[in-house]
Each structure stands twice: as C-alpha cells, then as structure tokens.
Amino acid sequence: MNETSPIWKDKIYLGQWQTAEGPQAAVIEPATGEVLTKVQTATPADVGRAARIANSAQQHWATLPFDQKAEILRRAAALLKERAEEINRWNIRECGSTAAKAEWELQVTYEQAQMAAALPMQPNGQIFPSSMPGRRNYWKRVPIGTVGVIAPWNFPILLAMRSVFPALAMGNCVILKPAPMSAICGGALMAEVLEAAGLPEGVFHVLPGGPEVGEALVQHSDVGMISFTGSTAVGEKIGETCGRMLKKCALELGGNNAMVVLEDADLEAAASSAAWGAFLHQGQICMQAGRHLVHRSVAEKYMKKLADRAARLVTGNPWTQQVHLGPLINEAQAKRVEEIVNRSVAMGAKVVAGGKRDGNFFEATVLSGVTPEMPAFGEEIFGPVAPITLFDTDEDAIALVNVSSYGLAAAIHSTSTERALRIADRIKVGMVHINDQTVNNEFQVPFGGMGRSGTSGRFGGPANLDEFTTTQWVSVMEQGIQYPF
C-alpha cells in the first residue's frame, strides 16, 4: 500500500493512540491474497482499560453543551469527505468493494454524521401532569454511559458509524470493535477522523480483535449497551448474555429477503431492481434479494431478463479493473456460496446464468426451479445468487415470504400499489419496498427487522433518540408534605 508507518500499525486507540499487548494481524486483500500491511489487535484486558477510561470521560462529555457536540460531529462529517480518497482506497482493497460501492458507503456515512449532529439539539424529555397538587413530573432521556459497538466487514464504515455517531451525540462514550477483515477503514481511520474533529480524549475507543475481544466487550459490567450488526448465530449469543446481565442491546442480524414479482409487474423494472438487490457488493449484504418469488405466468420472461443482466456483469479485482463485482471476502465464504449452489442443483435447481467460482470470485448467478426445501431458498447465501421460486396466487406469495424465520426486508413489484400494500400488511418483515429493491437505507428512516433478523431495536432518524439513551423520571415538590405514616 506504500504507507509510511501509519500510527495505527502498532497501536490501538484508547481515547488516544497507545501501545497494546495483542498480536499484530495481517490485512489481506481478498482479490489477490496479498498481505497489504499489519494492524495491531487488542486483548480482553484492553476492553477493561477502555471501559475505565470511557467511564471517567463520560460525564464531562455528556455535560458538554449541545452545540459543541454538534460542531464536533459536523467536523467529522467534513473530514470524511476530505479523506475520501484514502478511506475509499482501503475499503476497496481491504474489503473487496468496488469503487462505486465504497463511494456510496462513504456518502451515506457522511449523511449519518450530519444527521447525528442534529440530535443533541432535539427535545430530550416531556413534562407530565400529576394528581398530587404542587408536583411537577419531568421525564427525560439520559445517556446510557458507555456503548459497545461491534461492526461487520461488509459495510464496515456505515454499519459502525450509524451507531457510533448517534451514541456520541446522545452523550455516551463508545468502544468500537471493528471486524478483523476491516479494522483499518472501519476502525483505525474512523479514530483518526474523530480525533482530528476534536472529540475529547477518552470518549471514543477502537479495539480491533477476534471473538474474544467482542465477548469481553459484551460481558463487561461497565459497558451499558451493545449495538451489534452481524450474523444471527452470534447475535443470539449476544442477546442471551445481555438478557442475563439486564443490559440493553440493539441487534441487526441476518436476512433472507424476498423479491415478490406479481403477474402485473413491469418486468424490466423488476429485473433491474432484482439485479441490483441480488448482486450489489457480491450479494454480501444483509438486505440482499435472496429469494425471488415470481408469479408462474411471467416467470420465464423475468428469468430471461434477470439472466441477461447477470451475464453482462463483469467480475474481477476492483482495485485494478473496472468491474461490477469484486471478490467475496475470503475463500471460506466463496466455497460456502459454491456449495449452496451445487447442493441446490443436485436437488433439481438449474443454473441459467453464472454459477462458477474462481478463487474468491463468484459469477453473478441466477437459479431457476428453486423450491423451499433447497438450501438456496432457506439459507442466507451472502453471495451473488438469485434463486427463483414460482407461485400462483397472492396467498402463495405471502406464505412463501413468511415461511422464513428471517424478517428483515422485502420488495413487491406490481402496477397496483394498493394490491402491493395489502400484501405488505401481511408479511412479517421490518421493511417493505414497493416497486423497488430490497437494499435500501436512508439515514432519516428507522431501520431494522423482525424475527431472526433482529430485536425491536431500530437505527436511524428519530429512533436514535430512544435507542442510545435510557430515561429518568424526576418529580419536584417545592415544599415537603406530610404523609399519614
């Protein structure tokens, strides 16, 4: 990478850059297997250090006037833009992102920072009437204290900072554990940005590391909340620990999202949405269009249009080539996608586009004849695969959507928006997009799923006010009164 000894190469960020005792980890480019550099990792003991420092810094940060918090977050937003070339370069090489995906992710993260900057000036409570003469009841939001954020590698900047920025805005300190595969763009560079923006020392921490660091963060008694984005299996364990500790948690987990195409749909628009929803970032998105439920009468036309789009997509190294799809994050994931496709084909599915793996690269793939018992229907693929399943009636489509234990997102295509809305009312997902695709994110709209896709917690817009605070009731009597005891 031709980096000149960046400070994060041998230090971790504990409110300032400090030495650590954990091992250094190789940063591997998924497109080539090349070791780009090494990054310092943390240990469970560093979690304790960070928690102590954060707890000492939190009260001062919470009492800082709202306009000063907002100004720091606005400066952070500006620095994201100023350092875009460096941040995007690491996103491409470290995570296998295409340039367009990296640029979009940084723009949306910038919007998250601007949105968070507006939070400290929002009303932070209410006044309730009292049946007791002379009593005033104040109900207000207060910071949780220290929030632990555990972020994934697929959108490492956005999915970290959508929690970090609002948590800071609401007066909390934050300990971020980025995924090991994205510890630079999703961790170290974000520490540099917030430090340069003027965030007070001790308020923000970045602890790269493996599962043992995440487990220590979840279990630490001085960490009052965990915000986790990642797999359902890990999220269930985190939820269990937080439940046992009576600790607040926000979990945004996996998805197996349905793209429903009714017989009256605009098939050209539906196929365009489907290709974007299925193949963007190699399908490595929790909102990926993972199940294409298509009315039998238009299935052949839809399949051909989608397959034609898939065949035109170029796969390759996004750092050295102009491509639509980069590599999957590692060989294990590429082999897993290949295995899901092969098992489904062995059960009767047909490959109508793509289907081939070359190292960490996997072609944009369309499968026909997929039935609910096949792995391509039931599993979260997390790869560029579009399995097509047929239905005959609206009731069939609703049942196929709801048979999944996941409930993150869905899309419905129909020229009758009223019909689509009636279906939307009956499917169990947290987000429904009509005549659009499943991979939607707007910073001002609360985001989250149902079922095994997450808890009732939500990210974004006004939901952040409640998600990253707790509440306190304060009643006031100007003069004490005599009770009958």
C-alpha positions in Angstrom: 0.0 0.0 0.0 3.1 2.3 0.2 2.0 3.6 3.6 4.7 5.4 5.6 4.3 3.8 9.0 0.8 4.9 10.0 0.3 5.3 13.7 -2.3 2.6 13.8 0.1 0.0 12.6 1.5 -0.8 16.0 -1.0 0.9 18.4 -4.7 0.8 19.3 -6.9 3.7 20.1 -7.9 4.1 23.8 -9.0 7.7 23.6 -5.5 8.3 22.2 -3.1 6.1 20.4 -1.4 3.6 22.8 0.7 0.5 22.7 -1.0 -2.8 23.2 0.0 -6.3 24.0 -2.1 -8.2 21.5 -0.6 -9.7 18.4 -0.4 -8.0 15.0 -2.8 -9.3 12.4 -2.2 -9.4 8.7 -4.5 -7.3 6.5 -5.2 -9.5 3.4 -6.6 -8.2 0.2 -9.4 -10.6 -0.8 -8.9 -10.0 -4.5 -5.3 -11.2 -4.6 -4.5 -12.8 -1.2 -1.7 -10.2 -0.8 -0.8 -9.1 2.7 -1.3 -5.3 2.5 0.0 -4.5 5.9 -0.4 -5.4 9.5 -2.6 -3.9 12.2 -2.3 -4.0 16.0 -5.0 -6.0 17.8 -6.4 -5.6 21.3 -6.9 -8.1 24.1 -9.7 -8.6 26.6 -7.6 -6.7 29.1 -7.7 -3.7 26.7 -11.5 -3.8 26.9 -11.2 -3.2 30.7 -8.8 -0.3 30.1 -11.1 1.3 27.6 -14.1 0.9 29.8 -12.4 2.6 32.7 -11.2 5.5 30.6 -14.6 5.9 29.0 -16.4 5.9 32.3 -14.0 8.7 33.5 -14.6 10.8 30.4 -18.3 10.3 30.0 -19.7 12.8 32.5 -17.7 15.7 31.0 -18.8 14.7 27.5 -22.4 14.4 28.5 -22.5 17.8 30.0 -20.7 19.5 27.1 -23.2 22.0 25.5 -25.2 20.5 22.6 -23.8 23.0 20.1 -20.2 21.9 20.9 -21.1 18.2 20.4 -22.9 19.1 17.1 -19.8 21.0 15.9 -17.5 18.1 16.5 -19.8 15.7 14.6 -20.1 18.2 11.7 -16.3 18.5 11.6 -16.1 14.7 11.5 -18.5 14.7 8.5 -16.3 17.2 6.7 -13.2 15.1 7.4 -14.9 12.0 5.9 -15.2 14.0 2.6 -11.6 15.4 2.9 -10.1 12.0 3.4 -12.4 10.2 0.9 -9.5 9.0 -1.4 -7.7 7.3 1.5 -10.8 5.8 3.1 -12.2 4.5 -0.2 -8.9 3.1 -1.2 -8.8 1.0 2.0 -12.4 0.0 1.6 -11.7 -1.3 -1.9 -8.5 -3.2 -1.1 -9.4 -4.4 2.4 -13.0 -5.4 1.8 -13.2 -6.1 -1.9 -15.6 -3.2 -2.5 -16.0 -1.7 -5.9 -15.2 2.0 -6.2 -18.9 2.8 -6.7 -19.8 0.8 -3.5 -17.0 2.5 -1.5 -18.1 5.9 -2.6 -21.7 5.3 -1.8 -20.9 3.9 1.6 -18.8 7.0 2.5 -21.5 9.3 1.3 -24.2 7.6 3.4 -21.8 7.7 6.4 -21.4 11.4 5.9 -25.2 11.7 5.9 -25.3 9.7 9.2 -22.8 12.2 10.7 -24.8 15.2 9.6 -28.0 13.6 11.0 -26.3 12.8 14.3 -25.1 16.4 14.6 -28.7 17.5 14.8 -29.7 15.0 17.6 -28.2 16.9 20.6 -30.5 19.9 19.9 -33.7 17.8 19.8 -36.2 17.9 22.8 -34.9 15.5 25.4 -38.0 14.9 27.5 -41.5 15.7 28.4 -43.5 17.2 31.3 -46.3 15.1 32.7 -49.3 16.2 34.8 -49.6 15.0 38.4 -52.5 14.0 40.6 -50.5 15.4 43.5 -51.1 19.2 44.0 -47.8 21.1 43.6 -45.8 18.2 42.0 -44.1 18.6 38.6 -43.2 15.4 36.7 -40.2 15.6 34.4 -39.4 12.6 32.1 -36.1 12.9 30.3 -33.7 11.0 28.2 -30.3 10.5 29.7 -27.1 8.8 28.3 -26.6 5.1 28.9 -22.9 5.7 29.7 -20.6 3.5 27.6 -21.9 1.9 24.4 -20.1 -1.0 22.8 -20.4 -1.2 19.0 -19.5 -4.5 17.2 -19.4 -3.9 13.5 -19.2 -6.2 10.4 -16.9 -6.2 7.4 -19.3 -5.9 4.5 -20.2 -2.2 5.0 -17.6 -1.6 7.8 -17.8 2.2 7.9 -21.5 2.8 7.6 -22.6 -0.1 9.9 -20.1 1.1 12.6 -20.7 4.8 12.4 -24.6 4.6 12.2 -24.3 3.5 15.9 -21.1 5.4 16.9 -22.3 8.9 15.7 -25.7 8.9 17.4 -24.4 7.3 20.5 -21.8 10.1 20.8 -24.5 12.7 20.0 -26.6 11.5 22.9 -23.8 11.9 25.4 -22.3 8.4 25.5 -18.8 7.2 25.2 -18.2 4.5 22.6 -16.0 1.4 22.4 -15.9 0.2 18.8 -14.8 -3.3 17.8 -14.4 -3.5 14.1 -14.4 -6.8 12.2 -10.8 -8.2 11.8 -11.2 -8.0 8.0 -11.9 -4.3 8.0 -10.0 -3.0 11.0 -8.4 -0.1 9.1 -11.2 1.5 7.1 -13.9 0.6 9.6 -11.8 1.3 12.7 -8.4 3.0 12.7 -9.3 5.6 10.1 -12.5 6.4 11.9 -10.5 7.0 15.1 -8.2 9.4 13.2 -11.3 11.3 11.8 -12.9 11.7 15.2 -9.7 12.7 16.9 -9.0 15.3 14.2 -12.6 16.6 14.6 -11.8 17.5 18.2 -13.6 14.7 20.2 -12.3 14.9 23.8 -9.8 12.3 24.9 -11.3 9.1 26.3 -14.7 9.4 24.6 -14.1 7.0 21.7 -12.1 3.8 21.5 -11.3 1.3 18.8 -10.3 -2.2 19.7 -9.6 -4.5 16.7 -9.6 -8.2 17.5 -11.3 -11.5 17.3 -14.3 -13.0 19.1 -12.6 -12.9 22.5 -12.4 -9.1 22.4 -16.1 -8.9 21.3 -17.0 -11.3 24.1 -15.1 -9.3 26.7 -16.9 -6.1 25.5 -20.4 -7.7 25.7 -19.7 -9.1 29.2 -18.1 -6.0 30.7 -20.2 -4.6 33.5 -19.3 -1.0 32.8 -20.5 -1.3 29.2 -24.2 -0.3 29.4 -25.3 -1.2 25.9 -24.2 -3.4 22.9 -25.0 -2.4 19.3 -24.3 -5.4 17.1 -24.6 -5.9 13.4 -23.7 -9.4 12.1 -24.9 -13.0 11.9 -28.0 -14.2 13.6 -26.0 -17.0 15.3 -23.6 -14.6 17.0 -26.4 -12.1 17.7 -28.4 -14.7 19.6 -25.5 -15.3 21.9 -25.0 -11.6 22.5 -28.7 -11.2 23.2 -28.6 -14.1 25.7 -25.6 -12.5 27.5 -27.2 -9.1 27.5 -30.5 -10.5 28.8 -28.8 -12.3 31.6 -27.0 -9.1 32.6 -30.1 -6.9 32.1 -28.1 -4.9 29.5 -29.6 -3.0 26.6 -28.8 -4.4 23.2 -29.6 -3.5 19.6 -29.2 -6.4 17.2 -29.4 -6.1 13.4 -28.8 -9.6 12.1 -29.1 -11.8 9.0 -31.8 -11.8 6.3 -33.2 -13.9 3.6 -35.1 -11.2 1.8 -37.9 -11.8 -0.7 -38.3 -10.1 -4.0 -42.0 -10.6 -4.9 -42.9 -10.2 -8.6 -46.6 -10.2 -9.4 -48.1 -11.0 -12.8 -48.9 -7.4 -13.5 -45.4 -6.1 -12.7 -43.2 -4.0 -15.0 -40.7 -6.9 -15.7 -38.0 -4.6 -17.0 -38.1 -2.5 -13.8 -38.4 -5.6 -11.6 -35.4 -7.3 -13.3 -33.3 -4.1 -12.8 -34.2 -3.9 -9.1 -33.6 -7.6 -8.7 -30.1 -7.5 -10.3 -29.1 -4.6 -8.0 -30.6 -6.2 -4.9 -29.1 -9.6 -5.6 -25.6 -8.7 -6.9 -24.5 -5.4 -5.3 -21.3 -6.0 -3.4 -21.3 -9.6 -4.5 -24.5 -10.2 -2.5 -22.7 -9.7 0.8 -25.5 -7.6 2.3 -28.0 -8.5 5.0 -30.7 -6.9 2.8 -29.7 -8.9 -0.3 -32.6 -10.0 -2.5 -32.0 -13.7 -1.7 -35.3 -15.2 -2.8 -37.1 -14.2 -6.0 -40.7 -15.2 -5.7 -42.2 -14.8 -9.2 -45.8 -15.4 -10.5 -45.8 -18.5 -12.7 -47.3 -16.7 -15.7 -44.3 -14.2 -16.0 -41.5 -16.4 -14.6 -39.9 -17.3 -17.9 -39.8 -13.7 -19.1 -38.5 -12.5 -15.7 -35.8 -15.2 -15.6 -34.5 -14.3 -19.0 -34.3 -10.6 -18.3 -32.5 -11.2 -15.0 -30.2 -13.8 -16.5 -29.3 -11.3 -19.3 -28.4 -8.7 -16.8 -26.4 -11.1 -14.7 -24.4 -12.3 -17.8 -23.4 -8.7 -18.6 -21.8 -8.1 -15.1 -18.0 -8.2 -15.0 -16.3 -9.9 -12.1 -12.7 -9.0 -11.1 -10.2 -7.1 -9.0 -11.9 -3.8 -8.2 -8.6 -2.1 -7.4 -7.0 -2.8 -10.9 -10.1 -3.2 -13.1 -13.4 -1.6 -13.9 -15.8 -4.3 -12.6 -19.3 -4.7 -11.3 -18.5 -7.5 -8.8 -15.4 -7.8 -6.7 -14.2 -10.8 -4.7 -16.1 -12.4 -1.8 -14.4 -11.6 1.5 -12.4 -14.9 1.7 -12.1 -18.4 0.4 -14.3 -19.9 3.0 -17.2 -17.7 2.0 -16.7 -18.3 -1.7 -16.7 -22.1 -1.1 -19.8 -21.8 1.0 -21.7 -20.0 -1.8 -20.5 -22.6 -4.3 -21.6 -25.4 -2.0 -25.1 -23.9 -1.6 -25.5 -23.6 -5.4 -24.2 -27.1 -6.0 -26.4 -28.7 -3.4 -29.5 -26.9 -4.8 -28.6 -28.0 -8.3 -28.3 -31.6 -7.1 -31.8 -31.3 -5.7 -33.2 -30.1 -9.1 -32.4 -26.4 -9.5 -31.0 -25.2 -12.8 -28.2 -22.7 -13.4 -29.4 -20.2 -16.1 -26.6 -17.7 -15.6 -23.2 -17.8 -13.8 -22.7 -20.5 -11.2 -18.9 -20.6 -11.4 -16.3 -19.8 -8.7 -12.7 -18.8 -9.4 -10.8 -18.5 -6.1 -12.6 -15.8 -4.1 -14.6 -14.6 -7.2 -18.1 -15.9 -7.9 -20.1 -15.0 -11.0 -23.5 -13.3 -10.8 -25.7 -16.4 -10.7 -29.4 -17.0 -11.5 -31.1 -20.3 -10.4 -34.5 -21.5 -11.7 -36.7 -24.3 -10.3 -35.8 -23.5 -6.7 -38.1 -25.0 -4.2 -38.5 -24.3 -0.4 -36.6 -27.4 0.7 -33.4 -26.3 -1.2 -30.6 -24.5 0.6 -30.7 -21.7 -2.0 -34.2 -20.9 -0.7 -33.8 -21.5 3.1 -30.3 -20.2 3.8 -28.8 -16.7 3.8 -26.5 -17.1 0.9 -24.4 -13.9 1.3 -23.2 -14.2 -2.3 -24.3 -13.1 -5.8 -27.0 -15.7 -6.3 -30.6 -15.0 -7.3 -32.8 -18.1 -6.7 -36.2 -18.1 -8.5 -39.2 -19.8 -6.9 -42.7 -19.8 -8.5 -46.1 -19.0 -7.0 -49.7 -19.0 -8.3 -51.7 -16.7 -6.0 -51.1 -13.8 -3.7 -51.8 -16.1 -0.8 -49.0 -18.4 -2.0 -46.6 -15.5 -2.2 -47.4 -14.3 1.3 -46.9 -17.8 2.6 -43.5 -18.2 0.9 -42.3 -14.9 2.3 -43.4 -15.7 5.8 -42.1 -19.3 5.8 -38.6 -17.9 6.5 -37.6 -17.3 10.1 -35.8 -14.1 9.0 -37.7 -10.9 8.6 -35.5 -8.0 7.5 -36.6 -6.7 4.2 -38.8 -7.4 1.2 -39.7 -5.9 -2.2 -43.0 -6.2 -4.1 -43.5 -5.3 -7.8 -46.9 -4.6 -9.1 -48.6 -1.9 -11.2 -51.3 -1.9 -8.4 -49.7 -0.3 -5.4 -52.9 -0.9 -3.4 -52.5 -4.6 -4.1 -48.9 -4.5 -3.1 -49.8 -2.6 0.1 -52.3 -5.3 1.0 -49.6 -7.9 0.7 -47.1 -5.7 2.6 -49.6 -5.6 5.5 -49.4 -9.4 5.8 -45.8 -10.2 5.5 -43.5 -10.3 8.6 -40.6 -8.1 7.7 -39.3 -4.9 9.1 -39.0 -3.0 5.8 -41.1 -3.4 2.6 -40.2 -1.5 -0.6 -42.8 -1.4 -3.4 -41.6 -1.3 -7.0 -38.0 -1.1 -5.7 -35.3 -3.4 -4.5 -34.5 -4.7 -1.0 -31.2 -2.9 -0.4 -32.5 0.4 0.8 -31.0 2.6 3.5 -32.0 6.2 4.3 -30.3 7.9 7.3 -33.5 9.6 8.4 -35.8 6.5 8.4 -35.7 3.9 11.3 -34.1 0.7 10.0 -34.4 -2.9 11.4 -36.0 -6.3 11.1 -38.3 -8.8 12.8 -37.9 -12.5 13.7 -34.3 -13.8 13.5 -33.3 -10.6 11.7 -33.1 -8.7 14.9 -34.7 -7.3 18.0 -37.2 -4.5 18.0 -34.3 -2.0 18.1 -34.0 0.4 15.2 -31.3 2.5 13.7 -31.8 5.9 12.1 -33.7 9.1 12.4 -35.9 9.7 15.5 -35.3 6.0 16.6 -31.7 7.0 17.5 -33.1 9.3 20.3 -34.5 6.3 22.1 -32.0 3.6 21.1 -29.0 5.3 22.5 -30.4 6.7 25.7 -32.4 5.5 28.7 -34.9 7.6 30.6 -35.3 9.1 34.0 -38.4 10.4 35.9 -37.7 13.4 38.1 -40.6 14.7 40.2 -40.3 18.0 42.1 -42.3 19.4 45.1 -41.4 22.9 46.1 -42.2 22.1 49.7 -42.3 18.8 51.5 -45.7 17.4 52.6 -46.8 15.2 55.5 -47.8 11.6 54.7 -50.1 9.6 57.0 -47.2 7.4 58.3 
